[in-house]
Amino acid sequence: MNKQESTFKPLSGYIGLTLMFILGIGGIATGIVFQNPFIVGISTLLFIFLAIGLTAISPNASRVLTLFGAYKGTVRSNGFFFINPFYKKLKISLRARNLDTPPIKVNDSLGNPIKIGAVVVWKVKETFRAAFDVDDYQNFVNIQSEAAIRKLAGAYPYDDFEDEDTGEVNHLTLRSGGKEIDEKLEYALTQRLEIAGIEVIEARISYLAYSEEIASAMLQRQQATAIIAARKKIVEGAVGMVDDALKQLSANNIVELDDDKKAAMVSNLLVVLCSDKAASPIVNAGTLYN
């Protein structure tokens, strides 16, 4: 058996329709004229038999043709055709299709239970493989897509908190991976679906969340990470402002401060700058040292 798709060029349907009327209707008319019921019966059966061969194929549709189990070719052209009535015609759509996988529960690379779903855009590229190399190519796409999503989720963490704490460049994660994660999913699906003659046009993560049992705890962890990162930036800014203030006071000879007064000033400025609430100033009506 041929292991690759081959193109079949059928006869025009209008030529087939003409042959039907010549052989069928002409035979029936001849039988009536000669009053021969046998000719009428044979001509009627021939007309019905030839009518089975008339086939209309829409754009982006195809017919896979087999004759007693032998593959004869694929018709990809659209139009009105006449095909040997003995041929078995399997209809396969060549249109792009969407697969929206429902969120499935899996464990990421760190063992955290998460829910993940994806949208896959695919179409049949090789009709021979889709028809004969797998049992049901649509069900094959559904199962292999879920398997690829599970494998992808198990290969990467949902998020990388440690990198956020240290300020280092994040490793690839499901949440922050974006286009790169989608490309890896698309590649994995392409490898899995190639056996069925399926072309993956696009694949992307459409749903990503922690599972219900840890969602609340992970939300608190994310909030804590964000607060720590914000506080770190605030402290860095406050230290820089205090350092600038001391340098300007010293450079402009505005006031001379000993170490104790510098320490007190630094302490007061840091409290004011780093506090999450507005500070209440206290005016000193005496001297600097009273």
NORFENNOR-V873654 format. One line per field, one symbol per residue. ss: DSSP state (a for helix, b for strand, c for the rest). phi: phi as a letter, one per 20 degrees, with the letter a starting at -180 (. if undefined). psi: psi as a letter, one per 40 degrees, with the letter a starting at -180 (. if undefined). A space follows every 50 residues. Layout:
ss=???
phi=???
psi=???
This chain:
ss=ccccccbcccbbaaaaaaaaaaaaaaaaaaaaacccaaaaaaaaaaaaaa aacbbbbcccbbbbbbbccbbbbbbcccbbbbcccccbbbbbbcccbbbb cccbbbbcccccbbbbbbbbbbbbccaaaaaaccccaaaaaaaaaaaaaa aaaaacccccaaaaaaccccccccccccaaaaaaaaaaaaaaaaaacbbb bbbbbbbbbbcaaaaaaaaaaaaaaaaaaaaaaaaaaaaaaaaaaaaaaa acccccccaaaaaaaaaaaaaaaacccccccccccccccc
phi=.fecfceddefgfffffffffffffffffffffeldffffffffffffff ffffcddfgmcbcedcclnefdqcedfdqdcdcggffedeecfdffcdcd ffgdecdffenffcdbcbdcdbbfddffffececfbffffffffffffff ffffecffbcfffffemfffffcffdflffffffffffffffeffemede ebbbfdbbaffgfcffffffffffffffffffffffffffffffffffff felfbedefffffffffffffffefecffdfceeeeefdc
psi=iheihihhhiihdddddddddddcdddddddddefhdddddddddddddd ddehhhhiifiihhhihfehheihheiiahihihdehhhhhhheiiihhg hihihihaeeehhihiiihhhiihdhdddddeeidhdddddddddddddd dddeeiidigdddddeeihiihiddedbddddddddddddddeddefhhh dihihehhiiiddedddddddddddddddddddddddddddddddddddd defdihhadddddddddddddddeieihihihhheaide.
